[in-house]
């Protein structure tokens, strides 16, 4: 067989795999199902494809492609809206689209690309799993590794569907048969617990054969850490109030009326989540990234470390016991702004790396950047999110009596420059790494003209980055922009560029917070089998253990750990952990799903968005800094918004498929 013929054959059978996926998930034309000759010819050729190492690897690479597009975890709103439509951040351009999401006016036809893409990936992965053993050009280890990668991907696609839609059909794990009719392969939705059991078992099985972590050469590939971290996430959602004994989802049933979400609360589900997170911790592969302490300025964009207020417990000890040897601001900022590579980031567990087409994180940054840097000036955060950040000593900001006055120089309240509201003074380092407050400095150090560097950006109406009648969609509606992911080198001036960013799909800080959250909910002691099944992990509500890992996240962020009064109360610690996730995981695609699994969305997402008074000029700065409701940022939440609707086309093609509560079926 010539190379050209092989290449044509490979393309043909990738198409067959895609077609087969469409048959299951999209209900493609039935005429392709019942041709015995067609099936036999393709089966023979499929065998030839998987006997080739080159084409087997190409097949697996194609399975990975479904991670992109609508299945991105962190990207601009052109790929996924979920990073922007919670209560923490927003986009100002495409305003009608934003209002559609926030008013609950989206329909069963909106944002449905993930359904078909995930099921295509699931079917392609299944074909790989059931055929790769034919390959004699690979070593046994290569076969085991690639099969485990496909198993991880299949489980991950199911997880993305489960998180968005709730229970979905789990397809039979068996050899492919193209001769079956659509009526034979149409499946009802599995129960939520059945989905969780299948997905977590697949992640555990994949983890046994995957490498500990991805290397730079294999960046973006599945690893043992990725499989175990995803497994912990699945268990966390299963234990959370939305799916753990929730009568509010009693109406979520299959085609025969069977309830798809258990109506009985099970505390052991929290134990499974805690044990799964501990499986990741016990790998001893990952750690929180920290940047070193800087006693002096180290060039443009690298100011000396701003030391947190003296704390007898933390100031004189090195990390993780204290912050003496680290720069908390840079430790958080550099995690996201491209300053460190994928392979140099000890905290990153899984990522699609930087390949997110035209709507990746670089586009998020471009939309965050002000007009004066040739940015779009449209992505911002809510006052609620800004107020969630602590003061630099770990206390709360006084929201009812905001600090009055303004800075008069650039040294008295570092890192604030002159003419900035004192309500932004003495805040925790993660605030300054994330929030573009009114009057903040955008370094822009790659600009050719010195006057274009270190630009102080104000959002007053009489400034170019403020509200303008000539561009009603392109201004930061709350007067609070976003710095997270921005690098001092980023610029679009003079043909500039955005430093490539690595997507933080799963990172170690999240695992530590999952572990603590799950432990906090435990009412007894549980012995849970580890992922290998050869040992058990015993978990209970242990204050010292929770503090050990939460404190790492907070100390890295430059704030003290919680006190014993918080750790001693499950209710207070629950509230504190939710806030910690809101801060630490801001703009990482987590908040939207967290609020739903906690059942907090009806309150948090229905609360009016407030921000600066954007109608005020600089001469009216006191009024500008007095929070007011923002009418162009609507808020509403109704119960149907807990789960995304399934498209009408899917419901028509699969009569055993049922719609999510509150959404319409089809006529």
Buried (B, 14 or more C-beta within 10 A) or exposed (E): EEEEEBEEBBEEBBEBBBBBBBBBBBBBEEEBBEEEEBBEEBBEBBEBBBBBBEBBBBBBEBBBBBBBBBBBBBBBBBBBBBBBBBBBBBBBBBBEBBEBBBEBEBEBEBBBEBBBBBBBBBBBBBBBBBBBEBBEEBEEEBBBBBBBBBBBBBBBBBBBBBBBBBBBBBBEEEEBEBEBEBEEBBBBBBBBBEBBBBBBBBBBBBBBBBBEBBEEEBBBBBBBBBBBBBBBBBBBBBBBBBBBBBEBBEBBBBEEEEBBBBEEEBBEBBBBBBBBBBBBBBBEBBEBBBBEBBEEEEEBBBBEBBBBEEBEEBBEBEBBEBBEEBBBBBBBBBBBBBBBEBBEBBBBBBBBBBBBEEBBBBBBBBBBBBBBBBBBBBBBBBBBBBBBBBBBBBEEBEEEEBEEEBBEEBEEBBBBBBBBBBBBBBBBBBBBBBBBBBBBBBBBBBBEEEEBBBBBBBBBBEBBBBBBEEEEBBBBBBBBBBBBBBBBBBBBBEEBEBBBBBBBBBBBBBBBBBBBBBBBBBEEEBEBEBBEEEEEBEBBBBBEBBBBBBBBBBBBBBBBBBEEEBBEEBEBBBEBBBBBBBBBBBBBBBBBBBBBBBBBBBEBBEEEBBBBBBEBEBEBBEEBBEBBEBEBBBBEBEEBBBBBBBBBBBBEBBEBBBBBBBBEEEE
